Amino acid sequence: MHSTVIVGAGPAGMAAAVVLARAGEHPIIVDEAEQPGGQVWRKPAAPLQPALARILGRAAAAEHEQAHAEFASIAASVDHRPRHLAWNLQGGELFVIEHRRIRPLRYGALLLATGATDRLLPVPGWTLPGVFSLGGAQTLLKDQGALIGRRVVFAGASPLLYLAALQYKAMGATVVAVLDTTALPEKLRATPALAAAAPRVLARGLSYMARLRAGGVAIFHGVTALGIEGQDYAERVRFRCSRGAEHDLAVDAVALGFGLRAETQLLDLAGVPLAFDVDFRQWLPIVDGDGRAAPGLYAAGDGCTIGGAAAAAISGRLAAYAILADRGVAVPATEVAMLRARLARLRAFQRALSRAFAWPAHWLADARDDTVLCRCENVTVGVVRAAVAAPLGPREVNRAKALTRCGMGRCQARFCGLATAELMAHALAAPVATMGRHRSQAPVKPIPLDATLVDEDTP
Amino acid sequence: MMPAKPRLVRVLDRTAASATITIDGDVVQAFAGESVLVAVLAHTTRLRTHEVDGAPRAGFCLMGACQDCWVWLADGHRIRACTTRVVDGMAVLTGPPAGPADA
């Protein structure tokens, strides 16, 4: 029996491991990636590390380096297992696979710090080569030292559009435009709440926009009718600007993102209830303020609630203190109180951001029938609409999946699930929360059929 | 037909760790430790064709979640290109290898 197992070596998992190790524990931390850091603090491969400040900017690079230095300082007390996918959680055992070997892990406490991906909204042409997720465009740069293209449009609803555009510009890409689907007035309305919660983060975000403008990058707010065209890859981006004019830009790549979507599959498999969050418009696990989800089960970071890297790291520390406190270990009350207060401020900031950069779910109301909704199974908007409109048509996303294959593919509805619920809600004139959510199934990501089960202690 | 010009660009020098791989039989210079996705998309414009409509695909999320970048190795194993590292001598296929019945 291992005392604590952490899933995910991003900001939350790394921070939790540091607290546990300093308290004398030896946690196991399993992570799919080669390097720790998750997506946001992804540690570049060795030959790329000298360029980190160039890619990230000096302030972010300093935060990045500090997190990695702290994690490295506890290396002797942590069993870090990179390239390990946690794919099932059942009967008190976590099932992990590494290179076709499956190992069950028993645990005293399990902390799920599984992070998030981009949230996506289907637009015409988004399956074309050259179109990538916004977070992926950044990960590619940090992890691989590569750009998704030379002439890039950053499109969607997210403050990260501006950061990613700056990073790409710094590394030599031509940023053709930033196409923000949220209107400027919405963002201005959210500014007081953002300034109250985290003025420095707000100032940093505004400086990104200012630097892009100073660098001659076109920024459009309130973009609609977004579509990507091309024969075999993305060649043009068409959209309507807030003044109603149609635009057509030549590109060779597009980064697309509409905020974040929590990776909740393992929590779902563990039976933790999820509730629909009206600001983030997605299903998030019900946990207490320190991340307690069930006896022995804890959650932290963006996989628990959308908060960003700084909030993730704090929530990881709080979850680690909760694990220790639940074992009867004394925890530093003043520090815990301070962490809770900072987390509350950062999460309030993120909630205000979710309103400033609301994903345009209403686009699904008049999305073109021929737009691909489910990338895996190539199911279009029209197919799901027709199913819903049929007599005794589906009134819930899992039924729609059974009838149309939408959400049945290898990604398990990670990239179409939320949009499918919004589409159905519009078609049925019903609240989106009543459309339900796709049930998680093991394996939560594909694993090979020729994998073999080995004992927990087999090296 | 000339292959279309690849769009993905390496911007940092990793020549210290060069590796030779094949992509659908073409000998390609790549770098040990980089992702198979980068190696393929720095060489050509697509990773695979979609099972349903045959349209080209080149991955999407770049972080192991969307499963849109699965390719094949010559030994028949499937790999997720965005999270699998290049190893010298790797033989990558953008379509399924011919099985005994197809040979």
Interface residues (C-beta under 8 A of the other chain):
Chain A: E32 A33 E34 Q39 A45 P47 L48 A51 T117 D118 T127 L128 P129 G130 V131 F132 S133 G135 G136 A137 T139 L140 L141 D143 Q144 G145 A146 L147 I148 G149 R150 M171 G172 A173 D232 Y233 D252 A253 E263 R375 C376 E377 N378 G409 R410 C411 R414 F415 K445 P446 P448
Chain B: A4 R7 L8 V9 R10 V11 L12 D13 R14 A16 A17 G33 E34 S35 V38 L41 A42 T45 R46 L47 H50 V52 D53 A55 P56 R57 A58 G59 F60 C61 L62 M63 G64 A65 C66 Q67 D68 W70 H77 R78 R80 C82 T83 R85
